[in-house]
Amino acid sequence: MQEKRTSAELQDVPRPVAVHIGDSPVDAHHDRHSHARGQLIYAINGVMLVVTDQASFVVPPLRALWVPGGVEHEVYNRGKVLSRSLYIDEKQVTFLPTACRIIEVTPLLRELILAAAELPVEYDISGRGGWIMSLILSELQSMRVLSLDVPMPKSERLVRICTQLLKDPAQNQALDHWAAEAAMGRRTFTRSFRRETGISFADWCRNARLMEALSRLSLGQSVTVVAHDVGYSSSSAFGFMFRRAFGVSPRRFLAGLAAGAPPGEANDDDGDEAD
């Protein structure tokens, strides 16, 4: 395995791609920060919640999050996380998105990332290391973008409310409660929230619950426990909302995840099976 370097030390490596090897304890929290290079955040094990000024992203297994250089973000681990992040020099690699994006990690890309983590930091550009990194960039050029995020508002008062709900999406207080928390009237709160996020507060809360559910399911928790922990009155109600959002039931999603299929591509032939 390559020599261990901090993420800060990898920003100026004279190579287009550098790999950071991370081993974070259970439920670790990485405070708000940014990097000079773009970062592809990928976990071999565990699930991460990444929060930026624009959105909150759930990064389950077989997914990765692209964060452009300079974008401030904080990371909450769900369980123990083993990560292999790529720091990519966007001055040399110009085709990458200019905004954060969740992407599918194909089996080939996963193996390439694992192989890259075994290389010296300053690998031979004209040798095996250079070929591996070139293949990684080729895979990223055809990457499939997925929707696993909830938009974040801009104003400090609304950000505070959303942060509370992201930490515990099972909270089910009435709209008036949250409007009071934000020191706003009900109508001002709802209008401001929609203007800043593009969706209603109710839709945002539902999406936040589903993202948290996706995270917990990916960690192997049961459908019944997850449904309760994210605020649903029953597993059937949770299953209905999950199916409507992702096109498959929670159990079929887990089956597809194990097989390497992204949400919506598992064969959901179980009819109206309660989940």
Buried (B, 14 or more C-beta within 10 A) or exposed (E): EBEEBEBEEBBEBEBBBBBBBBEBEEEBEBEEEEBBBBBBBBBBEBBBBBBBEBBBBBBBBBBBBBBBBEBEBBBBBBBBBEBBBBBBBBEEBEEBBEEBBBBBBBEEBBEBBEBBBEBEBEBEEEEEBBBBBBBBBEBBEEBEEBEBBBBBBEBEEBBEBBEEBBEEBEBEEEBEEBBBBBEBEEEEBBEBBBEBBEBEBEBBBBBBBBBBBBBBBBBEBBBBEBBBBBBBEEBEEBBBBBBEBBBBBBBBBBBBBEEBBBBBBBEBEEEEBBB
